[in-house]
Each structure stands twice: as C-alpha cells, then as structure tokens.
Amino acid sequence: MGRAEGDERLITTDWREVELAFQKLRFKKLVQIITPNGSVRVFMVEDKLNIYTPREMRLLAGKHFREVKIYGDEHELRPNEKRY
C-alpha cells in the first residue's frame, strides 16, 4: 500500500539490558522518523530501573512500613527467594 504525499514513517526498536553487577535494568528505544524526501531524524530514549531481591525490598520498605508483603506470580515471595 502506498503512502500519501507528506506522510512520515516511524520505526522504533526496543530492547532491554540487565546489568546484574549494578542491579540495573535499562529499557532502551531507538526512534527513527523518515520523511518522504528521505531525511532521517533519530532519537535514543533510555529509562533505568533498579532491581531488588525480595529480601532487599523488605529491608528498604521495613524502615517506613510496619508490615511488608511482596508478591510475584500471584503468591507472596519468601524473604530469601532468588528472583528479582
């Protein structure tokens, strides 16, 4: 299907990178806008998220709340579970 005159094309590429040594999850997105005359504008967008184990979450939250419950896959996670 052809495009109407003046239309731009938008191409996005998303990926995630996990840095376990720094306990970071990075969400990255490459955005490309291509105009009908062939010029390209490119943007990189990145968000970072800290990763915590259930034990670390309890230690951090326990300073501010009396009761802390952490759930994953519809059940409460035990303090020493290995998942993030």
N, C-alpha and C positions, 0 to 999 in steps of 0.2 A: 504494500500500500504506500503510495507516495505521500509526501508531506506538503502542506500548504506553504506558499511563499511566506517567509518571515518566521517560520517555526524554528525553534532551537531544540537540540537533542540533549538530554540529560543522561549521563552514565554515572552510576555510583558503584563503588566497590567497597565492601565492608569486610573487616577481619578483626580478630581478637588475638592479643598476645598475652600470655601469662608469664609473669616474672616471679617464680616461687621464692627465689632468694630474697626479693624485696617485698613479697606478699602483695603484688600489684596485678590487677587485671586491666589491660588497656584495650579500649574499643577504638578502632580507627576506621575512618571513612574517607575515601578519595572521591571527590565530586568533580566531574568534568562537564562543562557546558560547551557544546559545539554549535556555533552559529551557522546559518545557511551558506555564508561565504567561506567557511572552513576555519575561521579563527576559533581558538580554544581558550577557555578560562578554566583554571584548575584551582581547587581548594582542598586542603587537608584539614580534617576535623578529628580531634582526639579527646577522649574522655578517660579519666583514670578512676579506678575503684580499688579501695583497699580490701584485701582478702583476710578474713579472720577465721580461725577454727572455732568450734562451739565453746571450747574452754576459754579462749581469749575473749570472745563476746561476753561470756558470763562475768569474767574478771572486770572488763571495762564497764558493763552495764550495772554490775553489782555495786559500784560506787554511787550510783544515782537512784537505783530502784531496790525496793525490799525483795521483790520476787522477780526472777528472770526465767523465762521459758523460751527455748529456741526450737523451732520446728523445721523439718525438712521432709519432703515426701509424705506429708500428712501424719507424721508422728514426731514426738518430742525427741530431740537428739540428746544422747548421753554426753556428759562433760568431756570424756576422752575420745569421742569419735574423731576419726581422721579426716572427715570431709570438711570442706570449706563452705 
